[in-house]
Amino acid sequence: MTFKDQLNRSIYLKGVPKRIVSLVPSQTELLCDLGLKGSLVGITKFCVHPCDVKAETTVVGGTKQIHLDKLKALRPDIILCNKEENTKAIVKACELISVVHVSDILSINDSLELIGQYGEIFNKERKAAVLIDTIKNEIEEFQNFIKNKPVLKVAYFIWRSPWMVAANSTFINYLLELNRFENIYKDKERYPEIEFKALDSGKKVDLVLLSSEPFPFKESHKKEIKQYYPNATIVLADGEMFSWFGSRLLKAFKYFKMLRLNL
């Protein structure tokens, strides 16, 4: 059987994969929600959902550093990667071990497409269709809620020392826009470093979101940021809701609604 991944690469499978390695946390969660937990033989140390998945599956490393010998020993039928989470070198190395599917997520449509692809590849079309329809309903309800809310100027921080933000061409920025949050760094690409001494102190910023991942921002960091954005509301944000695609979207829009109501 021949399939296409989200980089439009052709992948060839002899049958439905029975031994799956996932090198992306949000994709691991999606696989479990599609009923494929029992087929997972390898995951990363960052695959924390569902909470018992690491206890039942072999950890092969992180998302950027993989123990290839450990991965190879698992004899996977397919390895699931992501363009942003995993490096080109990792993908190439994995291709020497097994079939590799690479996802590329910049929008909700990309995420829904991925769910559909997994449904087809793993013979879980019905569950995938139900999941897609449920997410679409959540989006529609949220759009009705958010449509009359004011646009807020936002900075979304993902790292400290150096300070880094989510900018344009990211799934995070897409979700910020969906929330009617105007990213003040949308003129930059991907995840740039920010020099506070170069910031325009007169620039209006309504809200600063400090993500829980990949850097685990805490209450103490709110005071640190406040000196640079004295008139902004500083909020600790659940990074999984803003960056995890797949079935995490089932929870994300309820979170976004509560976030806006608490501002």
C-alpha positions as CSV (number, residue, x, y, z in Angstrom):
1,M,0.0,0.0,0.0
2,T,1.2,3.5,-0.8
3,F,0.5,6.6,1.3
4,K,1.6,10.2,1.3
5,D,2.9,12.0,4.4
6,Q,2.5,15.7,5.0
7,L,5.8,16.5,3.2
8,N,4.2,14.8,0.2
9,R,6.7,11.9,0.5
10,S,5.5,8.5,-0.7
11,I,5.6,5.8,1.9
12,Y,5.1,2.1,1.2
13,L,3.6,-0.4,3.6
14,K,3.1,-4.1,3.2
15,G,0.1,-4.0,5.5
16,V,-1.3,-2.2,8.6
17,P,1.7,-1.4,10.9
18,K,1.6,-3.4,14.1
19,R,4.8,-2.0,15.7
20,I,4.8,1.8,15.9
21,V,7.5,4.2,17.2
22,S,6.4,7.8,17.8
23,L,9.0,10.5,18.2
24,V,6.5,13.2,18.8
25,P,4.6,13.6,22.1
26,S,1.3,15.0,20.7
27,Q,1.3,12.3,18.0
28,T,1.7,9.6,20.8
29,E,-1.3,11.0,22.5
30,L,-3.3,11.0,19.2
31,L,-2.3,7.3,18.6
32,C,-3.6,6.3,22.0
33,D,-6.9,8.2,21.4
34,L,-7.2,6.3,18.2
35,G,-7.0,3.0,20.1
36,L,-3.4,2.2,19.1
37,K,-1.7,2.3,22.5
38,G,-1.1,-1.5,22.4
39,S,0.8,-1.1,19.1
40,L,3.3,1.5,20.4
41,V,6.7,-0.1,21.0
42,G,8.8,3.1,21.2
43,I,8.3,6.7,22.3
44,T,10.3,9.7,23.6
45,K,10.9,10.8,27.2
46,F,8.6,13.8,26.5
47,C,5.6,11.6,25.7
48,V,3.7,12.1,28.9
49,H,0.1,11.6,27.8
50,P,-1.6,9.3,28.6
51,C,0.2,9.2,31.9
52,D,1.0,5.5,31.9
53,V,2.3,5.3,28.3
54,K,6.0,5.5,29.4
55,A,5.6,2.7,31.8
56,E,4.3,0.4,29.1
57,T,6.6,1.4,26.2
58,T,10.3,1.7,25.5
59,V,11.7,5.2,25.7
60,V,14.2,5.8,22.8
61,G,15.4,9.2,23.7
62,G,14.1,12.8,23.2
63,T,12.8,14.5,20.1
64,K,16.2,15.8,19.0
65,Q,18.5,13.0,20.3
66,I,17.5,9.4,19.6
67,H,19.2,6.2,20.7
68,L,19.2,4.6,17.2
69,D,20.4,1.2,18.4
70,K,17.6,1.0,20.9
71,L,15.1,2.1,18.2
72,K,16.4,-0.5,15.7
73,A,16.1,-3.3,18.3
74,L,12.3,-2.6,18.5
75,R,11.9,-3.7,14.9
76,P,9.3,-1.0,14.1
77,D,7.0,-1.3,11.1
78,I,6.7,2.5,11.0
79,I,8.4,5.5,12.7
80,L,6.3,8.7,13.1
81,C,8.2,12.0,13.0
82,N,7.4,15.7,12.7
83,K,9.2,18.4,10.6
84,E,9.5,20.8,13.6
85,E,10.1,18.3,16.4
86,N,12.7,16.1,14.8
87,T,15.7,17.0,12.7
88,K,16.4,16.0,9.1
89,A,19.3,13.9,10.4
90,I,16.9,11.9,12.6
91,V,14.5,11.4,9.8
92,K,17.3,10.1,7.5
93,A,18.7,7.8,10.2
94,C,15.2,6.4,10.9
95,E,14.7,5.7,7.2
96,L,17.6,3.3,7.4
97,I,15.6,1.4,10.0
98,S,12.0,1.5,8.8
99,V,9.3,3.3,7.0
100,V,9.0,6.9,8.2
101,H,6.0,9.2,8.1
102,V,6.7,12.9,8.7
103,S,3.9,15.3,9.7
104,D,4.0,19.1,9.2
105,I,1.5,21.1,11.2
106,L,0.9,24.8,10.8
107,S,-2.9,25.0,11.0
108,I,-6.0,23.2,12.3
109,N,-6.5,21.8,8.8
110,D,-3.1,20.3,8.8
111,S,-3.9,18.6,12.2
112,L,-7.2,17.2,10.9
113,E,-5.4,16.0,7.8
114,L,-2.9,14.1,10.0
115,I,-5.7,12.5,12.0
116,G,-7.2,11.3,8.7
117,Q,-3.9,10.0,7.5
118,Y,-3.3,8.0,10.7
119,G,-6.9,6.7,10.4
120,E,-6.1,5.4,6.9
121,I,-2.6,4.0,7.7
122,F,-3.6,2.2,10.9
123,N,-7.1,1.1,9.8
124,K,-8.8,3.4,12.3
125,E,-10.9,5.4,9.8
126,R,-14.1,5.4,11.9
127,K,-12.4,6.6,15.1
128,A,-10.4,9.2,13.1
129,A,-13.6,10.5,11.5
130,V,-15.4,10.8,14.9
131,L,-12.4,12.6,16.3
132,I,-12.3,15.0,13.3
133,D,-16.0,15.8,13.6
134,T,-15.7,16.4,17.3
135,I,-12.8,18.8,16.9
136,K,-14.7,20.7,14.2
137,N,-17.6,21.1,16.5
138,E,-15.4,22.4,19.3
139,I,-13.8,24.9,16.8
140,E,-17.2,26.1,15.6
141,E,-18.5,26.6,19.2
142,F,-15.3,28.5,20.1
143,Q,-15.4,30.7,17.0
144,N,-19.0,31.8,18.0
145,F,-17.7,32.6,21.5
146,I,-14.7,34.5,20.4
147,K,-16.0,36.4,17.4
148,N,-17.0,39.6,19.3
149,K,-14.2,39.6,21.7
150,P,-11.6,42.4,21.4
151,V,-8.3,41.8,19.7
152,L,-5.5,41.8,22.2
153,K,-1.8,42.4,21.5
154,V,0.2,39.4,22.8
155,A,3.7,38.1,23.3
156,Y,4.1,34.4,23.7
157,F,7.3,33.3,25.4
158,I,8.7,29.7,25.1
159,W,12.2,30.1,26.6
160,R,14.3,32.0,29.1
161,S,18.1,32.6,28.8
162,P,18.0,33.4,26.0
163,W,14.5,34.8,25.9
164,M,12.6,33.3,22.9
165,V,9.1,33.8,21.6
166,A,6.8,32.1,19.2
167,A,6.5,34.2,16.0
168,N,5.1,33.7,12.5
169,S,5.0,30.4,10.6
170,T,4.2,28.3,13.8
171,F,1.2,26.4,15.0
172,I,1.3,28.5,18.1
173,N,0.9,31.7,16.1
174,Y,-2.0,30.1,14.2
175,L,-3.8,29.4,17.5
176,L,-3.0,32.8,18.9
177,E,-4.8,34.3,15.8
178,L,-7.7,32.0,16.4
179,N,-8.0,33.4,19.9
180,R,-8.0,37.0,18.5
181,F,-4.6,37.5,19.9
182,E,-2.3,39.7,17.7
183,N,1.2,38.5,18.0
184,I,3.5,41.5,18.4
185,Y,6.3,39.4,17.0
186,K,4.5,38.2,13.9
187,D,6.9,40.1,11.8
188,K,9.6,37.6,12.8
189,E,9.9,33.9,11.8
190,R,9.6,30.8,13.9
191,Y,11.2,31.1,17.4
192,P,13.5,34.2,17.5
193,E,15.6,35.3,20.4
194,I,14.5,38.6,21.9
195,E,16.8,41.3,23.2
196,F,14.9,43.3,25.8
197,K,17.2,46.3,25.5
198,A,16.1,46.5,21.9
199,L,12.4,46.4,22.6
200,D,10.3,49.5,21.8
201,S,9.0,50.4,25.3
202,G,6.2,52.4,23.7
203,K,4.8,49.4,21.9
204,K,1.4,48.4,23.2
205,V,1.2,45.0,24.7
206,D,-2.0,43.8,26.4
207,L,-1.0,40.3,27.3
208,V,2.1,38.2,27.8
209,L,1.8,34.5,27.8
210,L,4.6,32.5,29.5
211,S,4.3,28.9,28.3
212,S,4.7,25.9,30.5
213,E,6.9,24.3,27.8
214,P,9.5,23.8,26.5
215,F,10.7,26.1,29.3
216,P,8.7,25.6,32.5
217,F,7.8,29.2,33.4
218,K,6.7,29.8,37.0
219,E,5.2,32.5,39.1
220,S,8.6,34.0,39.8
221,H,9.2,34.7,36.1
222,K,6.1,36.9,36.0
223,K,7.8,39.6,38.0
224,E,10.9,39.4,35.8
225,I,8.8,39.9,32.6
226,K,6.7,42.6,34.1
227,Q,9.5,45.1,34.2
228,Y,9.6,45.0,30.4
229,Y,5.9,45.0,29.9
230,P,4.6,47.1,32.8
231,N,1.1,47.6,31.4
232,A,0.5,44.1,30.3
233,T,-1.3,41.2,32.0
234,I,1.1,38.4,32.6
235,V,-0.3,34.9,32.5
236,L,1.2,31.4,32.8
237,A,-0.1,29.5,29.8
238,D,-0.6,25.8,29.3
239,G,1.9,25.2,26.5
240,E,0.3,21.9,25.5
241,M,-2.9,23.7,24.6
242,F,-1.1,26.1,22.3
243,S,1.4,23.7,20.7
244,W,0.1,20.1,20.8
245,F,-1.9,19.1,17.8
246,G,-4.0,16.1,17.2
247,S,-6.4,14.9,19.9
248,R,-5.2,17.6,22.4
249,L,-7.5,19.9,20.4
250,L,-10.4,18.2,22.1
251,K,-9.4,20.0,25.3
252,A,-7.8,23.1,23.9
253,F,-10.8,25.2,22.9
254,K,-12.4,24.8,26.4
255,Y,-9.1,26.0,27.8
256,F,-9.0,29.0,25.4
257,K,-12.5,30.0,26.4
258,M,-11.6,29.9,30.1
259,L,-8.4,31.8,29.4
260,R,-10.3,34.6,27.8
261,L,-13.0,34.7,30.5
262,N,-10.3,35.1,33.1
263,L,-8.5,38.0,31.5
